[in-house]
Amino acid sequence: MRRARWVDSGRIDGGSALVDVLGRHPALAVRQVLAPELARSWAQTVIAAEAKLVDDFGGEQRALGRAFYTHLENGRTPQYFGGRSDDVVEGVLPGMQAFTRGLLARLLGGVVRQRHGFCGPGVHVFPVGEKVARRGGVFHYDLEGLTDIDIAGGARAVSFVIMLQPAQHRGGLTLYSRQYRGEGWPMDQEPRGPKTTTTARAGDAILFSSYRLHRINGFAGFDARISITCHAVEVDKDVWDCWF
């Protein structure tokens, strides 16, 4: 299995040629889309806004903004669609959502717009000592938010992560050769077959297919693992809707 294709942030205006890399590599990784100092500053700003973070899965993870998959899995979709998530995110990290959409548009070579009624890009916080840190995340695809028509028709869909504060030890993203073919998910046991791990530093970004099996590796140290996340699906030729 190939490794992620790394490119410098100054060479990401390749349009569809860049997203097409995902047909040959498990991920497209971009160095320093944010200056490391700015990424760490944003991470500290999120930590300082603790009272505004949303607890998910009993505190196993937290978020600035409301993530659709956590609310769907916990029966909290009314809170997801009825809240003011974007106002909170904008108040803590002004301009982050617009920056993320703009960067994703450059990588995809198209138009990226916020999905109607859904929350915009947000920030995941995985605390030290909690389940993901101790055991790693579940093996899963990012299918939440995709419609049955999207999945049946093979609509292009991507997940996008910008690392603000990496774990001090381990904590990389492991991507598997397996892509979604209708099986149950998430999975309790690691599947057989090729895999590769991509480790991002502060300010790096990773783009991969939402249909690719993946997980966050366990990690250790004193600092939480903090990253911006959004998902997107192509709804028309080179037109993508994104959400958190």
LUMSESE-936836 format. One record per residue (C-alpha): residue number from 0; residue in one letter; y, z, x. Coordinates in steps of 0.05 Angstrom, whole numbers, plus 5000, padded with zeros to 4 digits. Each point is the difference from the previous one (the first is absolute). Example, Ala and Ser with C-alpha at 12.3 -4.5 7.8 and 13.67 -1.06 7.14 Angstrom:
// LUMSESE-936836
<0, 'a', <4910, 5156, 5246>>
<1, 's', <5069, 4987, 5027>>
This chain:
// LUMSESE-936836
<0, 'm', <5000, 5000, 5000>>
<1, 'r', <5069, 4982, 5026>>
<2, 'r', <5054, 5051, 5011>>
<3, 'a', <5067, 5002, 4966>>
<4, 'r', <5049, 4946, 5023>>
<5, 'w', <5060, 5034, 5032>>
<6, 'v', <5068, 4966, 5002>>
<7, 'd', <5069, 5023, 5021>>
<8, 's', <5052, 5014, 4946>>
<9, 'g', <5044, 4944, 5027>>
<10, 'r', <4947, 4949, 4982>>
<11, 'i', <4986, 5015, 4927>>
<12, 'd', <5037, 4944, 4965>>
<13, 'g', <4939, 4957, 5001>>
<14, 'g', <4993, 4999, 4924>>
<15, 's', <4934, 4981, 4971>>
<16, 'a', <4972, 4988, 5069>>
<17, 'l', <5003, 5074, 5012>>
<18, 'v', <4966, 5022, 4935>>
<19, 'd', <4947, 4947, 5013>>
<20, 'v', <4981, 5040, 5062>>
<21, 'l', <4964, 5046, 4951>>
<22, 'g', <4948, 4946, 4990>>
<23, 'r', <4980, 5005, 5073>>
<24, 'h', <5017, 5072, 5018>>
<25, 'p', <4991, 5065, 4962>>
<26, 'a', <5073, 5017, 5004>>
<27, 'l', <5068, 4978, 5026>>
<28, 'a', <5033, 5055, 5040>>
<29, 'v', <5073, 4997, 5020>>
<30, 'r', <5031, 5039, 5056>>
<31, 'q', <5063, 5041, 4987>>
<32, 'v', <5026, 4973, 4935>>
<33, 'l', <5040, 5065, 5004>>
<34, 'a', <5026, 5031, 5063>>
<35, 'p', <4954, 5058, 5016>>
<36, 'e', <5058, 5049, 4998>>
<37, 'l', <5020, 4976, 4930>>
<38, 'a', <4928, 5004, 4976>>
<39, 'r', <4994, 5072, 5024>>
<40, 's', <5068, 5016, 4970>>
<41, 'w', <4977, 4974, 4932>>
<42, 'a', <4937, 5041, 5006>>
<43, 'q', <5040, 5063, 5013>>
<44, 't', <5045, 4984, 4941>>
<45, 'v', <4939, 4995, 4955>>
<46, 'i', <4973, 5066, 5025>>
<47, 'a', <5067, 5033, 4988>>
<48, 'a', <4999, 4975, 4928>>
<49, 'e', <4936, 5040, 4986>>
<50, 'a', <5024, 5022, 4931>>
<51, 'k', <5004, 4927, 4978>>
<52, 'l', <4930, 4981, 5022>>
<53, 'v', <4945, 4988, 4950>>
<54, 'd', <4934, 5037, 5010>>
<55, 'd', <4938, 4956, 4992>>
<56, 'f', <4927, 5021, 4996>>
<57, 'g', <5017, 5074, 5002>>
<58, 'g', <5043, 4993, 5062>>
<59, 'e', <4951, 4959, 5041>>
<60, 'q', <5057, 4951, 5007>>
<61, 'r', <5073, 4998, 4979>>
<62, 'a', <5049, 4944, 4987>>
<63, 'l', <5073, 4983, 4997>>
<64, 'g', <4999, 4959, 4936>>
<65, 'r', <4942, 4992, 4952>>
<66, 'a', <4939, 4962, 5023>>
<67, 'f', <4964, 4961, 4945>>
<68, 'y', <4929, 5011, 5024>>
<69, 't', <5007, 5076, 5004>>
<70, 'h', <5029, 5004, 4930>>
<71, 'l', <4948, 4952, 4972>>
<72, 'e', <4942, 5039, 5030>>
<73, 'n', <5027, 5067, 4976>>
<74, 'g', <5019, 4977, 4929>>
<75, 'r', <5075, 5006, 5014>>
<76, 't', <5023, 4929, 4985>>
<77, 'p', <5052, 5025, 4949>>
<78, 'q', <5035, 5038, 5056>>
<79, 'y', <4996, 4938, 5045>>
<80, 'f', <5033, 4954, 4950>>
<81, 'g', <5046, 5052, 4969>>
<82, 'g', <5031, 5030, 5062>>
<83, 'r', <5059, 4982, 5044>>
<84, 's', <4960, 4989, 5064>>
<85, 'd', <5046, 4948, 5030>>
<86, 'd', <5062, 5043, 4990>>
<87, 'v', <4966, 5056, 5039>>
<88, 'v', <4977, 4954, 5056>>
<89, 'e', <5068, 4968, 5006>>
<90, 'g', <5034, 5067, 5002>>
<91, 'v', <4957, 5023, 5058>>
<92, 'l', <4993, 4935, 5039>>
<93, 'p', <5057, 4954, 4979>>
<94, 'g', <4983, 4927, 5011>>
<95, 'm', <4927, 5011, 5018>>
<96, 'q', <4972, 4964, 4940>>
<97, 'a', <5045, 4939, 5009>>
<98, 'f', <4983, 4998, 5074>>
<99, 't', <4925, 5003, 4986>>
<100, 'r', <5003, 4944, 4947>>
<101, 'g', <5042, 4957, 5046>>
<102, 'l', <4953, 5010, 5059>>
<103, 'l', <4940, 4984, 4957>>
<104, 'a', <5034, 4937, 4974>>
<105, 'r', <5009, 4977, 5072>>
<106, 'l', <4926, 5012, 5015>>
<107, 'l', <4976, 4965, 4937>>
<108, 'g', <5049, 4942, 5005>>
<109, 'g', <5020, 5007, 4927>>
<110, 'v', <5038, 5041, 4949>>
<111, 'v', <4981, 5073, 4991>>
<112, 'r', <5026, 5034, 4938>>
<113, 'q', <4986, 5068, 4971>>
<114, 'r', <4947, 4998, 4945>>
<115, 'h', <5031, 5013, 4932>>
<116, 'g', <4992, 5072, 4978>>
<117, 'f', <4966, 5022, 5064>>
<118, 'c', <5026, 5044, 5056>>
<119, 'g', <5026, 4969, 5064>>
<120, 'p', <4976, 5013, 5071>>
<121, 'g', <4987, 5074, 5015>>
<122, 'v', <4977, 5046, 5055>>
<123, 'h', <4932, 5032, 5008>>
<124, 'v', <4994, 5067, 5036>>
<125, 'f', <4931, 5022, 5022>>
<126, 'p', <5005, 5073, 5023>>
<127, 'v', <4962, 5029, 5059>>
<128, 'g', <4940, 5041, 4979>>
<129, 'e', <4991, 4967, 4932>>
<130, 'k', <4940, 4957, 4980>>
<131, 'v', <5023, 4934, 5028>>
<132, 'a', <5016, 5032, 5067>>
<133, 'r', <4934, 5037, 5003>>
<134, 'r', <4953, 4947, 4973>>
<135, 'g', <5038, 4935, 4997>>
<136, 'g', <5019, 4962, 4937>>
<137, 'v', <4951, 4969, 4951>>
<138, 'f', <4972, 4931, 5012>>
<139, 'h', <5038, 4957, 4950>>
<140, 'y', <5035, 4936, 4980>>
<141, 'd', <5072, 4999, 4975>>
<142, 'l', <4985, 4971, 4932>>
<143, 'e', <5040, 5048, 4957>>
<144, 'g', <5057, 4962, 4970>>
<145, 'l', <4964, 4933, 5002>>
<146, 't', <4980, 4972, 4932>>
<147, 'd', <4931, 4975, 4983>>
<148, 'i', <5030, 4930, 5000>>
<149, 'd', <5028, 5011, 5070>>
<150, 'i', <4932, 5022, 5026>>
<151, 'a', <4959, 4948, 4964>>
<152, 'g', <5047, 4945, 5022>>
<153, 'g', <5004, 5024, 5072>>
<154, 'a', <5075, 5008, 4998>>
<155, 'r', <5027, 5014, 5069>>
<156, 'a', <5015, 5075, 5006>>
<157, 'v', <5021, 5041, 5060>>
<158, 's', <5012, 5071, 5021>>
<159, 'f', <5057, 5016, 5048>>
<160, 'v', <5010, 5063, 5041>>
<161, 'i', <5058, 5019, 5046>>
<162, 'm', <4983, 5059, 5044>>
<163, 'l', <5055, 5052, 5004>>
<164, 'q', <4962, 5056, 5034>>
<165, 'p', <4930, 4987, 5026>>
<166, 'a', <4949, 5055, 5008>>
<167, 'q', <5000, 5031, 5069>>
<168, 'h', <4925, 4989, 5008>>
<169, 'r', <4960, 4945, 4966>>
<170, 'g', <5021, 4982, 4929>>
<171, 'g', <4995, 4924, 5008>>
<172, 'l', <4985, 4951, 4943>>
<173, 't', <4928, 4975, 5001>>
<174, 'l', <4989, 4932, 4968>>
<175, 'y', <4931, 4973, 4983>>
<176, 's', <4972, 4930, 4997>>
<177, 'r', <4981, 5013, 4927>>
<178, 'q', <5046, 4971, 4948>>
<179, 'y', <4998, 5015, 4926>>
<180, 'r', <4945, 4965, 4962>>
<181, 'g', <4995, 5041, 4936>>
<182, 'e', <4964, 5061, 5027>>
<183, 'g', <5018, 5071, 4981>>
<184, 'w', <5056, 5035, 5038>>
<185, 'p', <5022, 5044, 5032>>
<186, 'm', <4937, 5014, 5041>>
<187, 'd', <4973, 5067, 5024>>
<188, 'q', <4965, 4973, 5061>>
<189, 'e', <5022, 4954, 5055>>
<190, 'p', <4972, 4930, 4991>>
<191, 'r', <4960, 4965, 5053>>
<192, 'g', <5030, 4941, 5035>>
<193, 'p', <5057, 4983, 5048>>
<194, 'k', <5065, 5040, 4999>>
<195, 't', <5063, 5007, 5041>>
<196, 't', <5052, 5054, 5006>>
<197, 't', <5075, 4986, 5006>>
<198, 't', <5045, 5056, 5024>>
<199, 'a', <5075, 4993, 4986>>
<200, 'r', <5055, 5036, 5037>>
<201, 'a', <5065, 5024, 4969>>
<202, 'g', <5037, 4939, 4974>>
<203, 'd', <4939, 4953, 4999>>
<204, 'a', <4976, 4965, 4937>>
<205, 'i', <4932, 4977, 4975>>
<206, 'l', <4987, 4947, 4947>>
<207, 'f', <4930, 4988, 4973>>
<208, 's', <4964, 4972, 4939>>
<209, 's', <4994, 5048, 4942>>
<210, 'y', <4929, 4974, 4990>>
<211, 'r', <4978, 5024, 5070>>
<212, 'l', <4961, 5065, 5004>>
<213, 'h', <5037, 5052, 5041>>
<214, 'r', <5013, 5074, 5012>>
<215, 'i', <5046, 5047, 5038>>
<216, 'n', <4964, 5035, 5056>>
<217, 'g', <5001, 5075, 5006>>
<218, 'f', <5052, 5028, 5047>>
<219, 'a', <5023, 5063, 5036>>
<220, 'g', <5063, 5029, 5030>>
<221, 'f', <5060, 5037, 4973>>
<222, 'd', <5036, 4944, 4962>>
<223, 'a', <4986, 4966, 4933>>
<224, 'r', <4984, 4926, 4998>>
<225, 'i', <5059, 4968, 4964>>
<226, 's', <5006, 4926, 4980>>
<227, 'i', <5037, 4954, 4953>>
<228, 't', <4953, 4962, 4954>>
<229, 'c', <5005, 4945, 4949>>
<230, 'h', <4952, 4950, 4968>>
<231, 'a', <5014, 4929, 4977>>
<232, 'v', <4966, 4945, 4961>>
<233, 'e', <5018, 4926, 4998>>
<234, 'v', <5019, 4984, 4928>>
<235, 'd', <5025, 4929, 5013>>
<236, 'k', <5003, 4954, 5060>>
<237, 'd', <5032, 5043, 5055>>
<238, 'v', <5026, 5050, 4948>>
<239, 'w', <4973, 5071, 5008>>
<240, 'd', <5007, 5062, 4957>>
<241, 'c', <4997, 5066, 5038>>
<242, 'w', <4991, 5073, 4982>>
<243, 'f', <4982, 5069, 5028>>
